[in-house]
């Protein structure tokens, strides 16, 4: 059987029959958790993509490429920067050992290729164009003559390649309006060819196909041997399988062809390309060769079939026999199809659908084949393993090849092809980066680069660096948040963690190998901590200190800026303190008393009533306290052990005194965080707000959090909000500034609907609701910066990280933590 490819130039493939195909990789689109309406829209887009080609051929290929776990983690290691490189490298090496032991050296990743046969447009016939075509004809003749007698070299006319390149560019523009595509290159073709000829264990990203060429004025010359080099393997054809020896590796390969569609394929639910990604734990390749039958030809064929069926019906009537049910059903189907074709003017499609599966032994091959047969049978599709036709079906996977035989063809509409879910994916995260866990549905590793959203990469749906961790108690959100922040720091980030529950006191002990890089500031009510959170002490800029002092005191006293008497009085006192020597909040009281009016004395008494209450000493100083909270470590944790946070459903008017002081302190620290994100713009920074709902519930907290998120994007900083419900994240403006989203188990139906809506999913879809409700500990619904949604299981791997980040009380040891 001859090798069908004659020449490859960029994404163009010329075959021995004189045809030219342009191949593109269809960038996979998110399909998980979409509503039926959203799926219908994807179906319509793909139907239009198929319909725009009124003539010619289309080749769809789903290829199970391999990604080396070790190579991926090595590329991840190359991303690490900063002083913790050695510790990060140790962790990554440990991950590589654990993962390869658990899942093997390689993971399957599915890629989707689509090839279109290019047809040159009709052009005006002139003497010049006729002479040009004659010249090209002579050149092609001489090139073929040279090939025939020189044998080793392939000559390709540059002018012809140029003509097809222009057509391919026009086609790419049309396809690109509906789907994201990438033109293939020689490396893609090389990998594809070598893969179907038995190559295994090769990382897709590292593969290189050496195809030297010599170009002159009129044509380009390549060596035939270089072109067929990726196919070098020994293939032995048996009755129902091929034995392929590639290098020192033997593999057994079989091909299954679609023979019959025995029932209706209801959409949604018929997305075979999508479902088989999660159905099989072994690689499966699929080829769909499509030959377009124009509307006129299709109508002729349908009407001829109709005549045959009517003849059968009449014959049965004349011989006093009843027409069989099969003939009657076929007549109804033909009538319906004829009406549809006549009305829509759509084409028909002659398809050859072939599946390729391989195994390391014949037993493994048989088991895998049986699984595929059972799966397709459940979809009302019958597959067969043809006897003695393996090599011919093998050739259908080669780009620009023709259909091998007509025994297993089906005539379908564009609706059928569009309903197969070609390009639909369950991909999550990046190709390399921080390993955080695996996709529950596919088992594939998930990697995250928390700092790349702001780079404006093509294809991302957000440029926000912030993230949200949602879910009720005990689902694993705090544990997972800690894990991601920790790894981000190892990769070179700096973190400021606001810990109102003092759950991270043990980090310096449990993570003793990086003890010098962890700074825990424990703000207790002891006298030595007096005034440490005074706005005039904690912030270095006097103007910022004054603004924060106003926010803090108006919140504690309940004085609104609309209060025409009290607000100006308080504002004036604060301004005087700012302009004086050694400013501090206690001096505001002195300024108010100096004013000596009933209003100023009333405000002074109100403020003074807070100063000796519980841990309020942290807020009030006379200006002599020293600024001791410094952020010079990689991980900076600010803990206020005595905080009493109000319940989420409490209004501000219902706060008791200790709750008001607690929220005021969170406001001050979050303002301090704004100073933090303005340091060293070249370094990625994380501000982690645990129990974020507490200060998002008050107006001052809302303003500060929005400022943190907005300014964080330009200052290379992400705000990680850990809270219980999506509604805690306020309005759409804040939600639109959040990039990655992690939603853990929830049982309240209102919270579930809010979360699904936050993810842009159908909140009323019962399947989505049940999935969120039934998540296990450590599992979450994850949306990455590409808009992909799936269920992620966080994988800590190392026991010391489990002990360090576990936030459960000792009595309630349940897997996952909060």
C-alpha positions in Angstrom: 0.0 0.0 0.0 1.6 3.3 -1.1 2.2 6.2 1.2 -0.4 8.8 0.2 1.4 12.0 1.2 3.3 13.6 -1.6 4.5 16.9 0.0 4.0 18.9 3.3 4.3 22.7 3.5 3.4 24.3 6.8 -0.2 23.1 7.3 -0.8 22.0 3.7 -0.6 18.3 2.7 -0.5 17.3 -0.9 -1.4 13.7 -1.8 -0.6 11.5 -4.7 -4.1 12.1 -6.2 -3.3 15.8 -6.8 -5.5 17.0 -3.8 -4.4 19.5 -1.2 -5.7 19.5 2.3 -5.2 22.3 4.9 -5.0 20.9 8.5 -5.7 22.8 11.7 -5.8 21.9 15.4 -9.2 22.8 16.8 -8.4 24.3 20.2 -10.6 22.3 22.6 -13.6 24.2 24.0 -15.2 23.7 27.4 -18.2 21.4 27.4 -18.5 20.3 31.0 -21.5 21.6 33.0 -23.0 23.4 30.0 -26.8 23.7 29.9 -28.8 22.1 27.1 -29.2 25.6 25.5 -25.5 26.2 25.6 -24.8 22.8 24.1 -27.3 23.5 21.4 -25.4 26.7 20.5 -22.1 24.8 20.2 -23.9 22.2 18.1 -25.2 25.0 15.8 -21.7 26.5 15.5 -20.2 23.2 14.4 -23.1 22.5 12.1 -22.5 25.8 10.3 -18.8 25.0 10.2 -19.5 21.8 8.3 -22.2 23.4 6.1 -20.0 26.1 4.8 -18.2 23.5 2.7 -20.5 22.8 -0.2 -18.1 20.5 -2.0 -14.9 18.5 -1.3 -13.8 16.5 1.7 -13.2 17.0 5.4 -11.0 14.8 7.7 -11.6 14.9 11.5 -9.0 13.3 13.7 -9.1 12.8 17.5 -5.6 11.8 18.6 -4.6 10.5 22.0 -1.3 12.2 22.4 1.0 11.5 25.3 2.5 13.8 27.9 5.4 12.7 30.0 4.7 13.4 33.7 8.4 13.8 34.4 9.0 16.1 31.4 5.9 18.2 32.4 7.2 18.6 36.0 10.7 19.4 34.6 9.2 22.2 32.6 7.4 23.3 35.8 10.7 23.3 37.6 12.1 25.7 35.0 9.3 28.2 36.0 10.6 28.4 39.6 12.4 31.6 40.6 13.5 33.2 43.8 15.3 32.1 47.0 13.3 28.9 47.5 14.4 27.2 44.3 16.1 24.3 46.1 13.1 23.6 48.3 10.7 23.8 45.3 12.9 21.5 43.2 12.8 18.9 46.1 9.0 19.1 46.2 8.7 18.8 42.4 11.1 15.8 42.3 9.0 14.2 45.1 5.8 14.8 43.1 7.3 13.2 40.0 8.2 10.1 41.9 4.8 9.8 43.6 2.9 10.4 40.4 4.8 8.1 38.1 4.5 5.4 40.7 0.7 5.9 40.9 -0.3 6.7 37.3 2.8 5.7 35.2 5.2 7.7 33.2 2.8 9.2 30.7 -0.7 10.7 30.6 -3.1 10.8 27.7 -4.2 14.1 26.3 -6.6 14.4 23.5 -6.0 16.7 20.5 -8.4 17.5 17.7 -7.4 18.0 14.1 -9.6 19.0 11.2 -8.5 18.9 7.6 -10.3 20.6 4.7 -9.7 19.7 1.0 -8.9 23.0 -0.7 -10.6 23.9 -4.0 -9.2 26.7 -6.1 -11.8 29.3 -6.9 -12.9 29.8 -10.5 -11.2 32.7 -12.0 -11.7 34.7 -15.2 -10.2 32.9 -18.2 -7.6 35.1 -20.0 -4.7 34.3 -22.4 -2.4 35.0 -19.5 -4.1 32.7 -17.1 -4.3 29.9 -19.7 -0.6 30.2 -20.4 0.1 30.1 -16.7 -1.9 26.9 -16.3 -0.2 25.4 -19.3 3.2 26.3 -17.8 2.2 24.7 -14.4 1.1 21.6 -16.3 4.4 21.3 -18.0 6.3 21.8 -14.7 4.2 19.2 -13.0 4.9 16.8 -15.9 8.6 17.3 -15.6 8.5 17.1 -11.8 6.7 13.7 -12.0 9.2 12.6 -14.7 12.1 13.5 -12.5 10.5 11.6 -9.5 9.9 8.6 -11.6 13.4 8.2 -12.8 15.5 9.9 -10.1 13.3 8.3 -7.4 14.8 9.8 -4.3 13.6 13.4 -4.5 10.2 15.1 -4.6 9.8 18.4 -6.5 6.9 20.8 -5.7 6.0 23.9 -7.7 6.2 27.0 -5.5 3.5 28.8 -7.5 1.0 26.0 -6.8 1.8 26.0 -3.1 1.3 29.8 -3.0 -2.2 29.5 -4.7 -3.3 26.9 -2.1 -1.8 28.9 0.8 -4.1 31.9 -0.1 -7.2 29.6 -0.2 -6.1 28.1 3.2 -5.8 31.5 4.8 -9.3 32.5 3.6 -10.6 29.3 5.0 -8.9 29.8 8.4 -10.5 33.2 8.6 -14.0 31.7 8.1 -13.4 28.8 10.6 -11.8 31.2 13.1 -15.1 33.1 13.5 -16.7 30.2 15.2 -13.8 28.2 16.8 -10.3 28.8 17.9 -7.9 27.0 15.6 -4.1 26.7 15.1 -2.5 25.7 11.8 -0.5 22.5 12.0 3.2 22.4 11.3 5.7 19.7 10.3 6.2 18.6 13.9 2.5 18.0 14.3 2.4 15.9 11.2 5.5 14.0 12.2 4.1 13.2 15.6 0.8 12.1 14.1 2.4 9.8 11.6 4.9 8.3 14.0 2.1 7.8 16.6 -0.1 5.7 14.4 3.0 3.7 13.4 3.7 2.5 16.9 5.5 5.3 18.7 4.7 5.5 22.4 6.1 7.4 25.4 7.0 10.5 23.4 6.0 13.9 24.9 4.1 15.8 22.3 5.6 19.2 23.2 9.2 17.8 22.8 8.7 16.1 19.5 10.6 17.4 16.5 10.3 16.3 12.9 13.4 17.0 10.8 12.2 17.7 7.2 15.0 19.5 5.3 14.1 21.2 2.0 15.9 22.9 -0.8 14.1 25.8 -2.3 14.9 27.6 -5.6 13.1 30.1 -7.8 10.4 27.7 -9.2 10.2 24.7 -7.0 11.1 23.1 -3.6 12.8 19.8 -3.4 12.6 17.4 -0.4 13.9 13.9 0.0 11.3 11.2 -0.1 13.1 9.3 2.7 12.8 12.3 5.0 9.0 12.5 4.3 8.3 8.9 5.1 10.8 8.7 8.0 8.1 8.9 10.7 6.5 5.8 9.3 9.6 3.6 9.8 8.3 0.5 11.6 7.7 -3.1 10.9 4.0 -3.8 10.3 2.7 -7.4 10.2 -0.9 -7.7 9.2 -2.9 -10.4 10.9 -6.6 -11.2 10.3 -8.1 -8.8 12.8 -5.1 -6.8 14.1 -1.7 -5.4 13.2 1.5 -6.1 15.0 3.7 -3.0 14.8 7.3 -3.0 15.9 8.6 0.6 16.4 12.2 0.5 17.6 12.4 -2.0 20.4 8.7 -1.8 21.2 6.0 -4.1 20.0 2.3 -3.0 20.0 -0.8 -4.7 18.8 -3.3 -2.4 17.0 -6.8 -3.1 15.8 -9.3 -0.9 13.9 -13.0 -0.8 14.4 -15.3 0.6 11.8 -18.8 2.0 12.2 -21.2 -0.4 10.3 -24.7 0.6 11.4 -26.6 3.2 13.4 -29.5 1.3 14.8 -31.4 3.9 16.8 -31.9 7.6 17.2 -28.9 9.6 18.6 -30.6 12.2 20.8 -28.7 15.5 21.3 -27.5 16.3 23.9 -26.3 12.9 24.9 -24.7 11.8 21.6 -21.3 13.6 22.0 -19.2 10.5 21.4 -15.9 12.3 21.0 -16.5 14.0 24.4 -17.7 11.0 26.4 -15.0 8.6 25.3 -12.4 10.9 26.9 -13.7 9.9 30.3 -15.1 6.5 29.5 -11.8 4.8 28.7 -8.7 4.7 30.8 -6.6 3.9 27.8 -5.8 5.9 24.6 -8.3 5.8 21.7 -7.8 7.5 18.3 -10.7 8.2 16.0 -10.8 9.1 12.3 -13.9 10.5 10.6 -13.5 10.9 6.8 -16.2 13.0 5.3 -17.0 13.3 1.6 -19.5 16.0 0.8 -22.4 15.1 -1.5 -23.9 18.3 -3.0 -27.5 19.0 -2.4 -28.4 18.1 -6.1 -26.6 14.8 -6.0 -28.0 14.0 -2.5 -31.6 14.6 -3.7 -31.1 12.4 -6.7 -29.7 9.6 -4.5 -32.6 10.0 -2.0 -35.2 10.0 -4.8 -33.7 6.9 -6.4 -33.8 5.2 -3.0 -37.4 6.2 -2.6 -38.2 4.6 -6.0 -36.6 1.4 -4.9 -38.6 1.3 -1.6 -41.8 2.1 -3.5 -41.1 -0.8 -5.9 -40.8 -3.1 -2.9 -44.0 -1.7 -1.4 -45.9 -2.2 -4.7 -44.4 -5.7 -5.2 -45.7 -6.7 -1.7 -49.1 -5.3 -2.5 -49.4 -7.1 -5.9 -48.4 -10.4 -4.3 -51.0 -9.9 -1.5 -48.3 -9.6 1.1 -48.0 -6.9 3.8 -45.2 -4.4 3.5 -42.6 -5.1 6.1 -42.2 -2.6 8.9 -38.6 -2.0 7.9 -39.6 -0.8 4.4 -42.5 1.3 5.8 -40.1 3.0 8.3 -37.5 3.5 5.6 -40.1 5.2 3.3 -41.1 7.6 6.1 -37.4 8.4 6.8 -36.7 9.0 3.1 -39.8 11.2 2.7 -38.6 13.3 5.7 -35.0 13.5 4.4 -36.2 14.5 1.0 -38.3 17.3 2.4 -35.4 18.5 4.6 -32.9 18.5 1.8 -35.3 20.2 -0.6 -36.1 22.9 2.0 -32.7 23.6 3.5 -30.6 23.0 0.3 -28.0 21.4 2.6 -25.6 18.8 1.4 -25.4 15.1 2.5 -22.3 13.6 4.0 -20.7 10.3 3.2 -18.7 9.3 6.2 -16.2 6.6 7.2 -15.8 6.4 10.9 -12.8 4.3 12.2 -11.5 3.8 15.7 -7.9 2.8 16.5 -7.0 1.1 19.8 -3.7 -0.5 20.8 -2.4 -2.8 23.5 0.9 -4.2 24.7 -0.5 -7.8 24.4 -3.3 -9.5 22.5 -5.3 -10.0 25.7 -5.1 -6.3 26.6 -6.1 -5.5 23.0 -9.1 -7.7 23.2 -10.3 -6.3 26.5 -10.0 -2.8 25.2 -11.8 -3.6 22.0 -14.7 -5.2 23.9 -15.0 -2.1 26.1 -15.2 0.1 23.0 -17.8 -2.2 21.4 -19.9 -2.1 24.5 -19.7 1.7 24.8 -20.7 2.3 21.2 -23.5 -0.3 21.5 -25.0 1.7 24.4 -25.0 4.7 22.0 -27.0 2.7 19.4 -24.0 2.4 17.1 -22.7 -1.0 15.9 -18.9 -1.4 15.3 -17.2 -4.2 13.5 -13.6 -5.5 13.4 -13.2 -6.2 9.6 -11.5 -9.4 8.6 -8.3 -8.7 6.6 -8.8 -5.0 6.2 -6.6 -3.7 9.0 -3.9 -2.1 6.9 -6.5 -0.3 4.7 -8.2 1.2 7.8 -4.8 2.1 9.2 -4.2 4.3 6.2 -7.4 6.3 6.8 -5.6 8.0 9.8 -2.9 9.4 7.5 -3.5 13.1 6.6 -4.9 13.6 3.1 -5.5 9.9 2.6 -8.6 8.6 0.8 -11.3 6.4 2.1 -10.2 2.8 2.0 -13.4 1.0 1.1 -17.2 1.6 0.7 -18.3 -1.4 2.9 -18.6 0.7 6.0 -19.9 4.1 4.9 -23.0 6.0 6.2 -24.9 8.8 4.6 -25.7 11.4 7.3 -26.7 15.1 7.6 -24.5 17.8 9.1 -26.6 17.5 12.3 -25.2 14.0 12.9 -21.6 15.2 12.5 -22.2 18.3 14.7 -23.7 16.1 17.5 -20.6 14.0 17.9 -19.0 16.6 20.2 -15.8 17.0 18.2 -13.4 19.4 20.1 -15.4 19.2 23.3 -13.0 18.8 26.2 -12.7 18.3 30.0 -9.3 19.9 30.1 -8.4 21.9 33.2 -5.6 24.3 34.0 -2.3 24.7 32.2 0.2 22.4 30.4 2.7 22.9 33.2 3.0 24.8 36.4 2.1 24.0 40.0 0.7 20.5 40.3 -2.4 20.8 42.5 -4.3 17.6 41.9 -6.3 15.8 39.2 -9.5 16.0 37.2 -11.9 13.6 38.9 -13.7 12.7 35.6 -10.7 12.1 33.4 -7.9 11.3 36.0 -5.6 13.8 34.2 -3.2 15.9 36.2 -4.1 19.6 36.7 -1.4 22.3 36.7 -1.9 25.9 37.6 0.1 29.1 36.9 -1.4 31.6 39.3 0.4 34.6 37.8 -0.2 34.3 34.0 -3.8 35.6 33.8 -2.7 39.2 33.6 -0.4 38.4 30.6 -3.3 38.7 28.2 -2.8 35.3 26.6 -4.8 34.5 23.6 -7.8 32.3 24.4 -8.1 33.2 28.1 -11.5 34.5 29.3 -10.1 36.6 32.1 -7.1 38.7 32.9 -7.8 38.8 36.6 -5.2 37.4 39.1 -7.6 37.1 42.0 -9.3 33.8 43.0 -12.3 32.7 45.1 -12.6 29.7 47.4 -16.2 29.0 48.2 -18.0 26.3 50.2 -19.5 25.4 53.5 -17.5 24.2 56.5 -15.6 20.9 56.2 -15.4 20.7 52.4 -11.7 21.5 52.2 -11.6 25.1 51.0 -9.1 26.3 53.7 -6.8 23.3 53.2 -6.8 23.7 49.4 -6.3 27.5 49.7 -3.3 26.9 52.0 -1.8 24.3 49.6 -2.1 26.6 46.5 -0.6 29.6 48.4 2.3 27.5 49.7 3.2 26.2 46.3 2.9 29.7 44.7 5.4 30.9 47.3 7.8 28.0 46.5 7.6 29.0 42.8 8.7 32.6 43.6 5.6 34.5 44.9 5.3 36.4 48.2 2.2 36.0 50.4 0.4 38.0 53.0 -2.2 35.9 54.8 -4.8 37.5 57.0 -5.7 34.8 59.5 -8.6 35.9 61.8 -9.0 32.4 63.3 -5.3 31.9 64.1 -5.2 28.5 62.3 -1.7 28.9 61.0 0.4 29.2 64.2 1.9 25.8 63.6 3.3 26.6 60.1 6.8 27.7 61.4 7.1 24.4 63.3 5.6 22.0 60.7 7.4 23.7 57.8 10.7 23.9 59.7 12.8 23.6 56.5 11.7 27.1 55.5 11.2 28.5 59.0 13.3 31.6 58.2 10.9 32.5 55.4 7.8 32.5 57.5 6.9 35.5 59.6 3.9 35.1 61.9 2.7 38.3 63.6 0.4 37.3 66.5 -1.6 40.4 67.5 -2.8 39.8 71.1 -4.2 42.2 73.6 -0.9 42.3 75.6 0.5 45.6 76.5 3.6 45.2 74.3 1.3 45.1 71.2 -0.5 48.4 72.0 -1.1 50.6 69.0 0.4 48.1 66.4 -2.7 48.5 64.3 -3.1 52.2 64.7 -3.5 53.6 61.2 -0.8 56.1 61.9 1.6 53.4 63.0 0.9 50.6 60.5 1.0 52.7 57.3 4.0 54.7 56.3 2.2 57.4 54.1 0.6 60.1 56.3 -2.2 60.7 53.7 -3.1 57.0 53.6 -3.0 56.9 57.4 -5.4 59.9 57.7 -7.8 58.3 55.2 -7.8 55.0 57.2 -8.2 56.8 60.5 -11.4 58.4 59.1 -12.8 55.0 57.9 -12.0 53.3 61.2 -13.5 55.9 63.5 -16.6 56.5 61.4 -17.2 52.8 61.3 -16.8 52.4 65.1 -18.9 55.4 66.0 -21.5 55.0 63.2 -21.0 58.6 62.0 -22.0 58.9 58.4 -20.4 61.3 55.9 -23.9 62.6 55.4 -24.1 63.7 59.1 -23.6 67.5 58.6 -22.7 68.2 62.2 -20.7 65.2 63.6 -18.7 64.2 60.5 -17.0 67.6 59.9 -16.1 67.8 63.6 -14.5 64.3 63.6 -12.8 65.0 60.2 -11.3 68.2 61.4 -9.9 66.6 64.6 -8.3 63.8 62.5 -6.7 66.3 60.1 -5.2 68.2 63.0 -3.7 65.0 64.4 -2.2 64.1 61.0 -0.5 67.5 60.7 0.9 67.3 64.3 4.0 65.6 65.6 3.8 61.8 66.4 0.2 61.3 65.3 -1.9 58.5 66.8 -5.6 57.7 67.3 -5.6 58.5 71.0 -4.7 62.1 70.1 -7.9 62.4 68.1 -9.7 62.2 71.4 -7.5 65.0 72.8 -8.3 67.2 69.7 -12.0 66.6 70.1 -11.8 67.6 73.8 -9.8 70.7 72.8 -12.7 71.7 70.5 -14.9 71.7 73.6 -18.3 71.7 72.0 -21.2 69.4 72.9 -20.8 67.5 69.7 -17.0 67.1 69.9 -17.2 66.1 73.6 -19.9 63.5 72.7 -17.7 62.0 69.9 -14.7 62.0 72.2 -16.5 60.1 74.9 -17.8 57.6 72.2 -14.3 56.9 70.9 -12.8 56.8 74.4 -15.3 54.1 75.4 -13.6 51.7 72.9 -10.0 52.4 74.0 -9.8 50.1 77.0 -12.3 47.5 75.8 -10.7 44.0 75.4 -8.2 44.0 72.5 -8.9 47.6 71.3 -5.5 48.6 72.6 -4.2 47.3 69.3 -5.9 50.2 67.5 -5.1 53.2 69.7 -1.7 54.6 70.4 -0.3 58.0 71.4 2.0 58.0 68.4 5.0 56.6 70.3 4.5 53.0 69.3 7.0 51.6 66.9 6.1 50.1 63.5 6.9 46.5 64.0 4.8 44.7 61.4 7.2 44.2 58.5 6.7 42.2 55.3 10.2 41.0 54.6 9.6 37.3 54.5 8.1 35.0 51.7 5.1 34.1 53.8 3.7 36.7 56.2 0.8 35.7 58.4 -1.0 38.2 60.5 -3.1 36.6 63.3 -5.5 38.3 65.7 -6.4 35.5 68.0 -9.1 37.4 70.0 -11.2 38.4 67.0 -15.0 37.7 67.2 -16.4 37.9 63.8 -20.1 38.6 63.3 -22.4 36.1 61.6 -22.8 36.6 57.9 -26.5 37.3 58.1 -26.1 40.1 60.8 -26.5 43.7 59.8 -24.0 46.3 61.0 -26.6 47.7 63.4 -26.7 44.4 65.2 -23.0 44.1 65.8 -21.9 43.9 69.4 -18.8 46.0 70.5 -16.3 43.2 70.2 -17.6 42.4 66.7 -17.3 46.0 65.6 -13.7 46.1 66.8 -12.9 42.9 65.0 -14.2 44.1 61.7 -12.4 47.4 62.2 -9.1 45.5 62.6 -9.7 43.5 59.5 -10.3 46.7 57.6 -7.0 48.2 58.8 -5.0 45.1 57.9 -6.6 44.9 54.5 -5.6 48.5 53.9 -2.1 47.5 55.0 -2.3 44.9 52.3 -2.7 47.6 49.7 0.8 48.8 50.7 2.0 45.3 50.4 0.9 44.8 46.8 2.6 48.0 45.7 6.0 46.5 46.5 8.2 45.0 43.8 6.0 44.9 40.7 8.2 42.2 39.2 7.3 39.7 41.9 3.9 37.9 42.0 2.2 38.6 45.3 -0.8 37.0 47.0 -3.1 38.6 49.6 -5.0 35.8 51.2 -8.2 36.9 53.0 -9.6 34.1 55.2 -13.2 34.6 56.3 -13.5 37.3 53.7 -17.2 37.7 54.2 -16.6 39.4 57.6 -15.4 42.6 56.0 -17.1 42.3 52.7 -20.3 42.8 54.7 -19.5 46.4 55.6 -19.3 49.3 53.2 -15.7 50.2 54.2 -14.6 46.6 53.7 -16.3 46.5 50.3 -14.4 49.6 49.2 -11.0 48.3 50.4 -11.5 44.8 48.9 -12.4 46.2 45.5 -9.4 48.5 45.6 -7.2 45.5 46.5 -8.5 43.5 43.6 -8.5 46.3 41.0 -5.0 47.5 41.8 -3.7 44.0 42.2 -4.0 43.3 38.5 -1.7 46.1 37.5 0.7 45.5 40.5 1.1 41.7 39.7 -0.9 40.7 42.8 -3.8 38.4 43.3 -6.4 38.6 46.1 -7.6 35.1 47.3 -11.0 35.4 48.9 -11.9 32.5 51.2 -15.6 32.6 52.1 -18.7 30.5 52.3 -21.0 31.6 49.6 -20.8 33.3 46.2 -23.2 36.0 47.4 -20.5 37.2 49.9 -18.6 38.4 46.8 -21.0 41.3 46.4 -21.9 42.6 43.0 -21.0 41.6 39.4 -18.2 44.2 39.4 -16.2 42.2 42.0 -17.2 38.8 40.5 -16.0 39.9 37.1 -12.6 40.7 38.6 -12.1 37.2 39.9 -10.1 34.8 37.7 -9.9 31.3 39.1 -12.9 29.9 41.0 -12.9 27.0 43.4 -16.3 25.8 44.8 -16.4 23.1 47.4 -19.4 21.0 48.7 -22.5 22.9 49.6 -25.9 21.5 50.7 -28.0 24.7 50.7 -29.9 25.0 47.4 -29.8 28.8 47.4 -26.0 28.7 47.9 -25.6 26.0 45.2 -27.6 28.2 42.7 -25.6 31.3 43.5 -22.3 29.4 43.0 -23.4 27.9 39.6 -24.5 31.4 38.5 -21.1 32.7 39.6 -19.4 30.1 37.4 -21.6 31.1 34.5 -23.4 27.8 34.5 -27.1 26.9 34.4 -28.2 27.4 38.0 -31.5 25.5 37.4 -29.8 22.4 36.0 -30.5 19.6 38.4 -27.4 17.6 37.3 -25.2 20.6 38.1 -26.9 21.1 41.5 -26.5 17.4 42.4 -22.8 17.4 41.3 -22.0 20.3 43.6 -24.0 18.8 46.4 -22.2 15.4 46.2 -18.6 16.6 46.1 -16.3 14.7 48.4 -13.9 16.4 50.8 -11.0 17.9 49.0 -13.0 18.0 45.7 -14.2 21.3 44.1 -15.8 22.7 41.0 -12.9 24.5 39.4 -13.0 27.1 36.6 -9.6 28.1 35.1 -8.6 31.2 33.3 -9.5 29.6 29.9 -13.2 29.2 31.0 -12.9 25.4 31.4 -14.9 23.9 34.2 -14.4 20.5 35.9 -14.2 18.7 39.2 -10.7 19.0 40.7 -9.4 16.8 43.5 -6.6 18.6 45.5 -3.7 16.2 46.0 -1.3 17.2 48.8 1.0 14.1 48.2 3.4 15.0 51.1 2.4 14.1 54.7 4.1 17.1 56.2 1.9 19.4 54.1 -1.2 17.5 55.2 -0.3 18.1 58.9 0.7 21.7 58.4 -2.5 22.8 56.5 -5.1 20.6 58.2 -7.5 22.9 60.0 -9.7 20.4 61.7 -9.8 19.9 65.5 -8.0 16.7 66.6 -11.3 15.0 67.6 -12.9 15.3 64.1 -10.3 13.8 61.8 -12.2 13.6 58.5 -10.3 13.6 55.2 -9.9 16.9 53.4 -9.9 19.5 56.1 -11.8 22.8 55.7 
